[in-house]
């Protein structure tokens, strides 16, 4: 488990460890998050990215999501979009010996 303040490099570390494990043939499944930058480089939200296939979807945005989306701080969270990507990525692997030894990657447990 990696903890730290926002911007301290937690996601970068998670991605680098996942990449190193994948290069060594370790089966991975799960997700990480990436910040989404707007004009001028300011953060406007976050996307969820699945491991190992890199599918991407909206996790949160400062603006542009429906009013019914729950909010945390300045961000509205698209729970349905997150669950549509993240939950299948966390599903148990097929019953092969290699898949049973997979590493689960979960970035952004929440607050």
N, C-alpha and C positions, 0 to 999 in steps of 0.2 A: 504494500500500500504506500502510495506517495501522497503526501499532504503539503500544502504550502499556500502562501498568499497568491492572489490573482497576479498573473504576469511573471511568476517566479520560475516558470519552465517545466511545470508538471506534465503538460501535454507533450511538449517536445521530448522529454525523457521517455514517456510512455511510447511514443512513436518510434524513437530510436531503439529502445529495447525490443519492441515488436519486430522491427526490421531486422535486427541482429538475430533474433530467434528464427525468423522465417528463412534467413540466409543459411541457417544451420539445419533447416529441414523440420523445424518444430511446427506442428499444426497449430494454427491460431484461429480464434473466433471472437467476435465481440465488436466493440466500437470505440471511437475516440471522437473528440469534438475539435472543430477548427473555428477560429474567429472569422467573421465576415467583415471586411473593411469597405466603407463607402468612399465617396469622393473626398479627397484630401487625406485619406488614410485613417479616418476615425472609425472606431468599432460600431457597427450597426446591428450585430447579432452573432449567432453561432449556428453552424451546421453540424449535423451528426454524420460521421463517415464510418462505414462498416469495415471490419477486418475479417478476412483478407481481401475481399473483392472491391473495396473502395466505392461502394454505392453511397450516394450523398443525398441528404435531405435537410430541410429546415428544422432546426431545433428551437431557435428563438430569434426575435427581431425587436428592435426598439419601436418600429412602426411598420404598418402594412399587414399585420395579421388581424383576423376577425376579432371583434370585441369580446366574444365568448371565451377566448383563450385566456387561461390563467396567467397572472403576472408575477414575476419575481424581480423586485427592484425596478429598473428601467425597461425590462424585457418582458414581452409577451411570449409564452411558450406554446408551441404547436405540439401538444401531447399526441394527437393522432398521427402526425407525420413522424414524430420520434418513435412511437411504438411500432409503426408499420415497418421501420427499418431495424431498430435496435432489438426488438424482441425475437424476430427470426434469426438474427445474428447470434443470439445467445442460446438458441435452441440446442438441445443435445446433439452431438455429432452422430453420424451413422455408426453402427456397432462393429467397427473394425478396430483392430488393435492400435493402429497409429492414431486414429481419431480419438480414442479414449484417453490418450495422453496429450490432448490439446491444452493450450494455455488460453484462458479467457481474459480478454482485454476489456476493461470497463473504465472509461474516462468520464469524469463528471458524475459522481455519485449524487451530488446535490447538496443543498443546505437546508 
